[in-house]
Amino acid sequence: MTATATSTERPPTIVLDAISGMALSAAAANVVMQLSRLPVGHGVAESTVESGRVDKHPVKRGRTTLSYIAVAMLGDEDERLAMRREVNRAHKHVRAKEPVPYNAFDRDLQLWVAACLYWGTEMIYTMLYGDPGPEQLDALYRHGARFGTTLQMTEDMWPADRAAFEEYWTESLGRIEMDDVTRGYLRDLTDLRFLPAPVHWTLGRLHRFLTLGFLPAPFRDELGYPWTPRDQARFDRFARLMAATNRAMPRPLRAFPFNVYLWDVRRRIRRNRPIV
């Protein structure tokens, strides 16, 4: 049976739990994963659409990305359609023929990006709440197709079940690749070099530590940074603290800032304002 995720009903509880503000600590790691496919990496690193570049407009890019995730996973079908139109408008300029061909409308690459977002969502949920049960995992996985179907990815492209997804993921790990352009771009992102010097000097090492901790080993190795057993032990302590903090917060606070971005998108739609 092919996975589907077009219901307009309230998202499953596991989805509401997984879309946690704690996921922001893993945001850069997920970007590294997405851009580890060479066409995606070049498409972003060499994009001429400056308004969507995190190294040029980090606040706007952050709002756009978090709004997309909020709408894709928590929005209704009309809101997803509005988001698709807006993202398409921005993506029509993101394409290149040389040195690495790339087209932001490539559905296979959208599947890869959606897979990274889903993988990250499942990882965060497991860190915060432990391993989900089979029915919970199935609900989260089916809903995760919305990461891609809110763009051009068709539902039948989403692997049919979690086992099929694991096969796709394992095969895709053999296709990750960085060159000097994409590795340099992603190392700058990891170290926050695109932000003002005081921010880079103050938070760069912590941001690199968290980014590397959330990355699976193949991506970390491709990025070219070392990671020791001591680093892993420190990161495991951070993960336990993150889970404890999450449990202590009421749901609206756990959902911040995704709940605020969803509210903002709905407000912008009502007022006929751009949402990207």
MODELLER restraints for C-alpha pairs under 7 A, 6 or more apart:
rsr = mdl.restraints
at = mdl.atoms
rsr.add(forms.Gaussian(group=physical.xy_distance, feature=features.Distance(at['CA:1:A'], at['CA:160:A']), mean=6.28, stdev=0.5))
rsr.add(forms.Gaussian(group=physical.xy_distance, feature=features.Distance(at['CA:2:A'], at['CA:156:A']), mean=6.25, stdev=0.5))
rsr.add(forms.Gaussian(group=physical.xy_distance, feature=features.Distance(at['CA:2:A'], at['CA:160:A']), mean=4.49, stdev=0.5))
rsr.add(forms.Gaussian(group=physical.xy_distance, feature=features.Distance(at['CA:3:A'], at['CA:142:A']), mean=5.46, stdev=0.5))
rsr.add(forms.Gaussian(group=physical.xy_distance, feature=features.Distance(at['CA:3:A'], at['CA:155:A']), mean=6.99, stdev=0.5))
rsr.add(forms.Gaussian(group=physical.xy_distance, feature=features.Distance(at['CA:3:A'], at['CA:158:A']), mean=6.71, stdev=0.5))
rsr.add(forms.Gaussian(group=physical.xy_distance, feature=features.Distance(at['CA:3:A'], at['CA:160:A']), mean=4.99, stdev=0.5))
rsr.add(forms.Gaussian(group=physical.xy_distance, feature=features.Distance(at['CA:3:A'], at['CA:161:A']), mean=6.40, stdev=0.5))
rsr.add(forms.Gaussian(group=physical.xy_distance, feature=features.Distance(at['CA:4:A'], at['CA:142:A']), mean=5.81, stdev=0.5))
rsr.add(forms.Gaussian(group=physical.xy_distance, feature=features.Distance(at['CA:4:A'], at['CA:145:A']), mean=6.98, stdev=0.5))
rsr.add(forms.Gaussian(group=physical.xy_distance, feature=features.Distance(at['CA:4:A'], at['CA:155:A']), mean=6.02, stdev=0.5))
rsr.add(forms.Gaussian(group=physical.xy_distance, feature=features.Distance(at['CA:5:A'], at['CA:142:A']), mean=5.61, stdev=0.5))
rsr.add(forms.Gaussian(group=physical.xy_distance, feature=features.Distance(at['CA:5:A'], at['CA:143:A']), mean=4.96, stdev=0.5))
rsr.add(forms.Gaussian(group=physical.xy_distance, feature=features.Distance(at['CA:5:A'], at['CA:145:A']), mean=5.97, stdev=0.5))
rsr.add(forms.Gaussian(group=physical.xy_distance, feature=features.Distance(at['CA:5:A'], at['CA:146:A']), mean=6.08, stdev=0.5))
rsr.add(forms.Gaussian(group=physical.xy_distance, feature=features.Distance(at['CA:8:A'], at['CA:76:A']), mean=5.45, stdev=0.5))
rsr.add(forms.Gaussian(group=physical.xy_distance, feature=features.Distance(at['CA:8:A'], at['CA:77:A']), mean=6.26, stdev=0.5))
rsr.add(forms.Gaussian(group=physical.xy_distance, feature=features.Distance(at['CA:11:A'], at['CA:74:A']), mean=6.29, stdev=0.5))
rsr.add(forms.Gaussian(group=physical.xy_distance, feature=features.Distance(at['CA:12:A'], at['CA:139:A']), mean=6.84, stdev=0.5))
rsr.add(forms.Gaussian(group=physical.xy_distance, feature=features.Distance(at['CA:14:A'], at['CA:136:A']), mean=6.39, stdev=0.5))
rsr.add(forms.Gaussian(group=physical.xy_distance, feature=features.Distance(at['CA:14:A'], at['CA:140:A']), mean=6.33, stdev=0.5))
rsr.add(forms.Gaussian(group=physical.xy_distance, feature=features.Distance(at['CA:15:A'], at['CA:140:A']), mean=5.88, stdev=0.5))
rsr.add(forms.Gaussian(group=physical.xy_distance, feature=features.Distance(at['CA:18:A'], at['CA:121:A']), mean=6.13, stdev=0.5))
rsr.add(forms.Gaussian(group=physical.xy_distance, feature=features.Distance(at['CA:18:A'], at['CA:124:A']), mean=6.64, stdev=0.5))
rsr.add(forms.Gaussian(group=physical.xy_distance, feature=features.Distance(at['CA:18:A'], at['CA:125:A']), mean=4.89, stdev=0.5))
rsr.add(forms.Gaussian(group=physical.xy_distance, feature=features.Distance(at['CA:19:A'], at['CA:255:A']), mean=6.41, stdev=0.5))
rsr.add(forms.Gaussian(group=physical.xy_distance, feature=features.Distance(at['CA:20:A'], at['CA:254:A']), mean=5.43, stdev=0.5))
rsr.add(forms.Gaussian(group=physical.xy_distance, feature=features.Distance(at['CA:20:A'], at['CA:255:A']), mean=4.83, stdev=0.5))
rsr.add(forms.Gaussian(group=physical.xy_distance, feature=features.Distance(at['CA:20:A'], at['CA:256:A']), mean=6.94, stdev=0.5))
rsr.add(forms.Gaussian(group=physical.xy_distance, feature=features.Distance(at['CA:21:A'], at['CA:254:A']), mean=5.77, stdev=0.5))
rsr.add(forms.Gaussian(group=physical.xy_distance, feature=features.Distance(at['CA:21:A'], at['CA:255:A']), mean=5.54, stdev=0.5))
rsr.add(forms.Gaussian(group=physical.xy_distance, feature=features.Distance(at['CA:21:A'], at['CA:256:A']), mean=5.23, stdev=0.5))
rsr.add(forms.Gaussian(group=physical.xy_distance, feature=features.Distance(at['CA:21:A'], at['CA:257:A']), mean=6.02, stdev=0.5))
rsr.add(forms.Gaussian(group=physical.xy_distance, feature=features.Distance(at['CA:21:A'], at['CA:258:A']), mean=6.93, stdev=0.5))
rsr.add(forms.Gaussian(group=physical.xy_distance, feature=features.Distance(at['CA:23:A'], at['CA:124:A']), mean=6.26, stdev=0.5))
rsr.add(forms.Gaussian(group=physical.xy_distance, feature=features.Distance(at['CA:25:A'], at['CA:210:A']), mean=6.81, stdev=0.5))
rsr.add(forms.Gaussian(group=physical.xy_distance, feature=features.Distance(at['CA:26:A'], at['CA:210:A']), mean=6.99, stdev=0.5))
rsr.add(forms.Gaussian(group=physical.xy_distance, feature=features.Distance(at['CA:26:A'], at['CA:211:A']), mean=6.21, stdev=0.5))
rsr.add(forms.Gaussian(group=physical.xy_distance, feature=features.Distance(at['CA:26:A'], at['CA:214:A']), mean=5.97, stdev=0.5))
rsr.add(forms.Gaussian(group=physical.xy_distance, feature=features.Distance(at['CA:28:A'], at['CA:190:A']), mean=6.74, stdev=0.5))
rsr.add(forms.Gaussian(group=physical.xy_distance, feature=features.Distance(at['CA:28:A'], at['CA:211:A']), mean=5.93, stdev=0.5))
rsr.add(forms.Gaussian(group=physical.xy_distance, feature=features.Distance(at['CA:29:A'], at['CA:211:A']), mean=4.72, stdev=0.5))
rsr.add(forms.Gaussian(group=physical.xy_distance, feature=features.Distance(at['CA:29:A'], at['CA:212:A']), mean=6.88, stdev=0.5))
rsr.add(forms.Gaussian(group=physical.xy_distance, feature=features.Distance(at['CA:29:A'], at['CA:214:A']), mean=5.99, stdev=0.5))
rsr.add(forms.Gaussian(group=physical.xy_distance, feature=features.Distance(at['CA:29:A'], at['CA:215:A']), mean=5.61, stdev=0.5))
rsr.add(forms.Gaussian(group=physical.xy_distance, feature=features.Distance(at['CA:30:A'], at['CA:116:A']), mean=6.50, stdev=0.5))
rsr.add(forms.Gaussian(group=physical.xy_distance, feature=features.Distance(at['CA:30:A'], at['CA:117:A']), mean=6.77, stdev=0.5))
rsr.add(forms.Gaussian(group=physical.xy_distance, feature=features.Distance(at['CA:30:A'], at['CA:120:A']), mean=6.60, stdev=0.5))
rsr.add(forms.Gaussian(group=physical.xy_distance, feature=features.Distance(at['CA:32:A'], at['CA:186:A']), mean=6.26, stdev=0.5))
rsr.add(forms.Gaussian(group=physical.xy_distance, feature=features.Distance(at['CA:33:A'], at['CA:116:A']), mean=6.48, stdev=0.5))
rsr.add(forms.Gaussian(group=physical.xy_distance, feature=features.Distance(at['CA:33:A'], at['CA:219:A']), mean=6.49, stdev=0.5))
rsr.add(forms.Gaussian(group=physical.xy_distance, feature=features.Distance(at['CA:34:A'], at['CA:113:A']), mean=5.26, stdev=0.5))
rsr.add(forms.Gaussian(group=physical.xy_distance, feature=features.Distance(at['CA:34:A'], at['CA:116:A']), mean=6.08, stdev=0.5))
rsr.add(forms.Gaussian(group=physical.xy_distance, feature=features.Distance(at['CA:35:A'], at['CA:41:A']), mean=4.11, stdev=0.5))
rsr.add(forms.Gaussian(group=physical.xy_distance, feature=features.Distance(at['CA:36:A'], at['CA:176:A']), mean=5.15, stdev=0.5))
rsr.add(forms.Gaussian(group=physical.xy_distance, feature=features.Distance(at['CA:36:A'], at['CA:177:A']), mean=5.56, stdev=0.5))
rsr.add(forms.Gaussian(group=physical.xy_distance, feature=features.Distance(at['CA:36:A'], at['CA:178:A']), mean=5.91, stdev=0.5))
rsr.add(forms.Gaussian(group=physical.xy_distance, feature=features.Distance(at['CA:37:A'], at['CA:175:A']), mean=6.77, stdev=0.5))
rsr.add(forms.Gaussian(group=physical.xy_distance, feature=features.Distance(at['CA:37:A'], at['CA:176:A']), mean=4.90, stdev=0.5))
rsr.add(forms.Gaussian(group=physical.xy_distance, feature=features.Distance(at['CA:37:A'], at['CA:177:A']), mean=5.68, stdev=0.5))
rsr.add(forms.Gaussian(group=physical.xy_distance, feature=features.Distance(at['CA:38:A'], at['CA:177:A']), mean=5.63, stdev=0.5))
rsr.add(forms.Gaussian(group=physical.xy_distance, feature=features.Distance(at['CA:38:A'], at['CA:178:A']), mean=5.96, stdev=0.5))
rsr.add(forms.Gaussian(group=physical.xy_distance, feature=features.Distance(at['CA:39:A'], at['CA:100:A']), mean=5.94, stdev=0.5))
rsr.add(forms.Gaussian(group=physical.xy_distance, feature=features.Distance(at['CA:39:A'], at['CA:101:A']), mean=6.28, stdev=0.5))
rsr.add(forms.Gaussian(group=physical.xy_distance, feature=features.Distance(at['CA:39:A'], at['CA:102:A']), mean=5.22, stdev=0.5))
rsr.add(forms.Gaussian(group=physical.xy_distance, feature=features.Distance(at['CA:40:A'], at['CA:102:A']), mean=6.83, stdev=0.5))
rsr.add(forms.Gaussian(group=physical.xy_distance, feature=features.Distance(at['CA:41:A'], at['CA:182:A']), mean=5.44, stdev=0.5))
rsr.add(forms.Gaussian(group=physical.xy_distance, feature=features.Distance(at['CA:42:A'], at['CA:100:A']), mean=6.66, stdev=0.5))
rsr.add(forms.Gaussian(group=physical.xy_distance, feature=features.Distance(at['CA:42:A'], at['CA:182:A']), mean=6.24, stdev=0.5))
rsr.add(forms.Gaussian(group=physical.xy_distance, feature=features.Distance(at['CA:43:A'], at['CA:94:A']), mean=6.64, stdev=0.5))
rsr.add(forms.Gaussian(group=physical.xy_distance, feature=features.Distance(at['CA:43:A'], at['CA:95:A']), mean=6.53, stdev=0.5))
rsr.add(forms.Gaussian(group=physical.xy_distance, feature=features.Distance(at['CA:43:A'], at['CA:96:A']), mean=6.96, stdev=0.5))
rsr.add(forms.Gaussian(group=physical.xy_distance, feature=features.Distance(at['CA:43:A'], at['CA:102:A']), mean=5.79, stdev=0.5))
rsr.add(forms.Gaussian(group=physical.xy_distance, feature=features.Distance(at['CA:45:A'], at['CA:182:A']), mean=6.41, stdev=0.5))
rsr.add(forms.Gaussian(group=physical.xy_distance, feature=features.Distance(at['CA:45:A'], at['CA:185:A']), mean=6.29, stdev=0.5))
rsr.add(forms.Gaussian(group=physical.xy_distance, feature=features.Distance(at['CA:47:A'], at['CA:94:A']), mean=6.21, stdev=0.5))
rsr.add(forms.Gaussian(group=physical.xy_distance, feature=features.Distance(at['CA:49:A'], at['CA:93:A']), mean=6.96, stdev=0.5))
rsr.add(forms.Gaussian(group=physical.xy_distance, feature=features.Distance(at['CA:49:A'], at['CA:94:A']), mean=6.98, stdev=0.5))
rsr.add(forms.Gaussian(group=physical.xy_distance, feature=features.Distance(at['CA:50:A'], at['CA:56:A']), mean=6.43, stdev=0.5))
rsr.add(forms.Gaussian(group=physical.xy_distance, feature=features.Distance(at['CA:51:A'], at['CA:57:A']), mean=6.31, stdev=0.5))
rsr.add(forms.Gaussian(group=physical.xy_distance, feature=features.Distance(at['CA:52:A'], at['CA:61:A']), mean=5.56, stdev=0.5))
rsr.add(forms.Gaussian(group=physical.xy_distance, feature=features.Distance(at['CA:53:A'], at['CA:61:A']), mean=6.39, stdev=0.5))
rsr.add(forms.Gaussian(group=physical.xy_distance, feature=features.Distance(at['CA:54:A'], at['CA:61:A']), mean=5.38, stdev=0.5))
rsr.add(forms.Gaussian(group=physical.xy_distance, feature=features.Distance(at['CA:55:A'], at['CA:194:A']), mean=5.18, stdev=0.5))
rsr.add(forms.Gaussian(group=physical.xy_distance, feature=features.Distance(at['CA:64:A'], at['CA:276:A']), mean=5.45, stdev=0.5))
rsr.add(forms.Gaussian(group=physical.xy_distance, feature=features.Distance(at['CA:66:A'], at['CA:258:A']), mean=6.52, stdev=0.5))
rsr.add(forms.Gaussian(group=physical.xy_distance, feature=features.Distance(at['CA:66:A'], at['CA:261:A']), mean=6.89, stdev=0.5))
rsr.add(forms.Gaussian(group=physical.xy_distance, feature=features.Distance(at['CA:67:A'], at['CA:261:A']), mean=5.24, stdev=0.5))
rsr.add(forms.Gaussian(group=physical.xy_distance, feature=features.Distance(at['CA:67:A'], at['CA:262:A']), mean=6.19, stdev=0.5))
rsr.add(forms.Gaussian(group=physical.xy_distance, feature=features.Distance(at['CA:67:A'], at['CA:265:A']), mean=6.90, stdev=0.5))
rsr.add(forms.Gaussian(group=physical.xy_distance, feature=features.Distance(at['CA:68:A'], at['CA:83:A']), mean=6.99, stdev=0.5))
rsr.add(forms.Gaussian(group=physical.xy_distance, feature=features.Distance(at['CA:70:A'], at['CA:258:A']), mean=5.50, stdev=0.5))
rsr.add(forms.Gaussian(group=physical.xy_distance, feature=features.Distance(at['CA:70:A'], at['CA:261:A']), mean=6.82, stdev=0.5))
rsr.add(forms.Gaussian(group=physical.xy_distance, feature=features.Distance(at['CA:70:A'], at['CA:262:A']), mean=5.61, stdev=0.5))
rsr.add(forms.Gaussian(group=physical.xy_distance, feature=features.Distance(at['CA:71:A'], at['CA:79:A']), mean=6.60, stdev=0.5))
rsr.add(forms.Gaussian(group=physical.xy_distance, feature=features.Distance(at['CA:71:A'], at['CA:80:A']), mean=6.01, stdev=0.5))
rsr.add(forms.Gaussian(group=physical.xy_distance, feature=features.Distance(at['CA:71:A'], at['CA:262:A']), mean=6.21, stdev=0.5))
rsr.add(forms.Gaussian(group=physical.xy_distance, feature=features.Distance(at['CA:72:A'], at['CA:80:A']), mean=6.07, stdev=0.5))
rsr.add(forms.Gaussian(group=physical.xy_distance, feature=features.Distance(at['CA:72:A'], at['CA:146:A']), mean=5.59, stdev=0.5))
rsr.add(forms.Gaussian(group=physical.xy_distance, feature=features.Distance(at['CA:72:A'], at['CA:147:A']), mean=5.76, stdev=0.5))
rsr.add(forms.Gaussian(group=physical.xy_distance, feature=features.Distance(at['CA:72:A'], at['CA:150:A']), mean=5.97, stdev=0.5))
rsr.add(forms.Gaussian(group=physical.xy_distance, feature=features.Distance(at['CA:73:A'], at['CA:146:A']), mean=6.39, stdev=0.5))
rsr.add(forms.Gaussian(group=physical.xy_distance, feature=features.Distance(at['CA:80:A'], at['CA:150:A']), mean=5.81, stdev=0.5))
rsr.add(forms.Gaussian(group=physical.xy_distance, feature=features.Distance(at['CA:84:A'], at['CA:150:A']), mean=5.73, stdev=0.5))
rsr.add(forms.Gaussian(group=physical.xy_distance, feature=features.Distance(at['CA:84:A'], at['CA:151:A']), mean=5.44, stdev=0.5))
rsr.add(forms.Gaussian(group=physical.xy_distance, feature=features.Distance(at['CA:86:A'], at['CA:275:A']), mean=6.79, stdev=0.5))
rsr.add(forms.Gaussian(group=physical.xy_distance, feature=features.Distance(at['CA:86:A'], at['CA:276:A']), mean=6.01, stdev=0.5))
rsr.add(forms.Gaussian(group=physical.xy_distance, feature=features.Distance(at['CA:87:A'], at['CA:276:A']), mean=6.66, stdev=0.5))
rsr.add(forms.Gaussian(group=physical.xy_distance, feature=features.Distance(at['CA:91:A'], at['CA:104:A']), mean=5.73, stdev=0.5))
rsr.add(forms.Gaussian(group=physical.xy_distance, feature=features.Distance(at['CA:94:A'], at['CA:103:A']), mean=6.35, stdev=0.5))
rsr.add(forms.Gaussian(group=physical.xy_distance, feature=features.Distance(at['CA:94:A'], at['CA:104:A']), mean=5.69, stdev=0.5))
rsr.add(forms.Gaussian(group=physical.xy_distance, feature=features.Distance(at['CA:95:A'], at['CA:102:A']), mean=5.20, stdev=0.5))
rsr.add(forms.Gaussian(group=physical.xy_distance, feature=features.Distance(at['CA:95:A'], at['CA:103:A']), mean=4.34, stdev=0.5))
rsr.add(forms.Gaussian(group=physical.xy_distance, feature=features.Distance(at['CA:95:A'], at['CA:104:A']), mean=6.16, stdev=0.5))
rsr.add(forms.Gaussian(group=physical.xy_distance, feature=features.Distance(at['CA:96:A'], at['CA:102:A']), mean=5.10, stdev=0.5))
rsr.add(forms.Gaussian(group=physical.xy_distance, feature=features.Distance(at['CA:96:A'], at['CA:103:A']), mean=6.57, stdev=0.5))
rsr.add(forms.Gaussian(group=physical.xy_distance, feature=features.Distance(at['CA:105:A'], at['CA:152:A']), mean=6.93, stdev=0.5))
rsr.add(forms.Gaussian(group=physical.xy_distance, feature=features.Distance(at['CA:107:A'], at['CA:152:A']), mean=6.09, stdev=0.5))
rsr.add(forms.Gaussian(group=physical.xy_distance, feature=features.Distance(at['CA:107:A'], at['CA:153:A']), mean=5.18, stdev=0.5))
rsr.add(forms.Gaussian(group=physical.xy_distance, feature=features.Distance(at['CA:110:A'], at['CA:148:A']), mean=6.12, stdev=0.5))
rsr.add(forms.Gaussian(group=physical.xy_distance, feature=features.Distance(at['CA:110:A'], at['CA:153:A']), mean=6.38, stdev=0.5))
rsr.add(forms.Gaussian(group=physical.xy_distance, feature=features.Distance(at['CA:111:A'], at['CA:148:A']), mean=5.96, stdev=0.5))
rsr.add(forms.Gaussian(group=physical.xy_distance, feature=features.Distance(at['CA:111:A'], at['CA:153:A']), mean=6.40, stdev=0.5))
rsr.add(forms.Gaussian(group=physical.xy_distance, feature=features.Distance(at['CA:114:A'], at['CA:147:A']), mean=4.97, stdev=0.5))
rsr.add(forms.Gaussian(group=physical.xy_distance, feature=features.Distance(at['CA:114:A'], at['CA:148:A']), mean=5.00, stdev=0.5))
rsr.add(forms.Gaussian(group=physical.xy_distance, feature=features.Distance(at['CA:118:A'], at['CA:144:A']), mean=5.64, stdev=0.5))
rsr.add(forms.Gaussian(group=physical.xy_distance, feature=features.Distance(at['CA:126:A'], at['CA:132:A']), mean=6.85, stdev=0.5))
rsr.add(forms.Gaussian(group=physical.xy_distance, feature=features.Distance(at['CA:127:A'], at['CA:239:A']), mean=6.59, stdev=0.5))
rsr.add(forms.Gaussian(group=physical.xy_distance, feature=features.Distance(at['CA:127:A'], at['CA:243:A']), mean=6.55, stdev=0.5))
rsr.add(forms.Gaussian(group=physical.xy_distance, feature=features.Distance(at['CA:128:A'], at['CA:243:A']), mean=4.41, stdev=0.5))
rsr.add(forms.Gaussian(group=physical.xy_distance, feature=features.Distance(at['CA:141:A'], at['CA:162:A']), mean=6.74, stdev=0.5))
rsr.add(forms.Gaussian(group=physical.xy_distance, feature=features.Distance(at['CA:145:A'], at['CA:155:A']), mean=6.92, stdev=0.5))
rsr.add(forms.Gaussian(group=physical.xy_distance, feature=features.Distance(at['CA:145:A'], at['CA:158:A']), mean=6.14, stdev=0.5))
rsr.add(forms.Gaussian(group=physical.xy_distance, feature=features.Distance(at['CA:149:A'], at['CA:155:A']), mean=6.39, stdev=0.5))
rsr.add(forms.Gaussian(group=physical.xy_distance, feature=features.Distance(at['CA:159:A'], at['CA:165:A']), mean=5.16, stdev=0.5))
rsr.add(forms.Gaussian(group=physical.xy_distance, feature=features.Distance(at['CA:178:A'], at['CA:222:A']), mean=6.62, stdev=0.5))
rsr.add(forms.Gaussian(group=physical.xy_distance, feature=features.Distance(at['CA:183:A'], at['CA:223:A']), mean=6.04, stdev=0.5))
rsr.add(forms.Gaussian(group=physical.xy_distance, feature=features.Distance(at['CA:188:A'], at['CA:194:A']), mean=6.55, stdev=0.5))
rsr.add(forms.Gaussian(group=physical.xy_distance, feature=features.Distance(at['CA:190:A'], at['CA:207:A']), mean=6.49, stdev=0.5))
rsr.add(forms.Gaussian(group=physical.xy_distance, feature=features.Distance(at['CA:190:A'], at['CA:208:A']), mean=5.10, stdev=0.5))
rsr.add(forms.Gaussian(group=physical.xy_distance, feature=features.Distance(at['CA:190:A'], at['CA:211:A']), mean=6.54, stdev=0.5))
rsr.add(forms.Gaussian(group=physical.xy_distance, feature=features.Distance(at['CA:191:A'], at['CA:200:A']), mean=6.91, stdev=0.5))
rsr.add(forms.Gaussian(group=physical.xy_distance, feature=features.Distance(at['CA:191:A'], at['CA:204:A']), mean=4.66, stdev=0.5))
rsr.add(forms.Gaussian(group=physical.xy_distance, feature=features.Distance(at['CA:191:A'], at['CA:205:A']), mean=6.55, stdev=0.5))
rsr.add(forms.Gaussian(group=physical.xy_distance, feature=features.Distance(at['CA:191:A'], at['CA:207:A']), mean=6.48, stdev=0.5))
rsr.add(forms.Gaussian(group=physical.xy_distance, feature=features.Distance(at['CA:191:A'], at['CA:208:A']), mean=5.44, stdev=0.5))
rsr.add(forms.Gaussian(group=physical.xy_distance, feature=features.Distance(at['CA:192:A'], at['CA:200:A']), mean=5.25, stdev=0.5))
rsr.add(forms.Gaussian(group=physical.xy_distance, feature=features.Distance(at['CA:192:A'], at['CA:204:A']), mean=5.38, stdev=0.5))
rsr.add(forms.Gaussian(group=physical.xy_distance, feature=features.Distance(at['CA:193:A'], at['CA:200:A']), mean=5.66, stdev=0.5))
rsr.add(forms.Gaussian(group=physical.xy_distance, feature=features.Distance(at['CA:212:A'], at['CA:220:A']), mean=6.20, stdev=0.5))
rsr.add(forms.Gaussian(group=physical.xy_distance, feature=features.Distance(at['CA:213:A'], at['CA:232:A']), mean=6.92, stdev=0.5))
rsr.add(forms.Gaussian(group=physical.xy_distance, feature=features.Distance(at['CA:213:A'], at['CA:235:A']), mean=6.02, stdev=0.5))
rsr.add(forms.Gaussian(group=physical.xy_distance, feature=features.Distance(at['CA:246:A'], at['CA:254:A']), mean=6.35, stdev=0.5))
rsr.add(forms.Gaussian(group=physical.xy_distance, feature=features.Distance(at['CA:265:A'], at['CA:275:A']), mean=5.93, stdev=0.5))
rsr.add(forms.Gaussian(group=physical.xy_distance, feature=features.Distance(at['CA:268:A'], at['CA:274:A']), mean=6.59, stdev=0.5))
rsr.add(forms.Gaussian(group=physical.xy_distance, feature=features.Distance(at['CA:268:A'], at['CA:275:A']), mean=6.19, stdev=0.5))
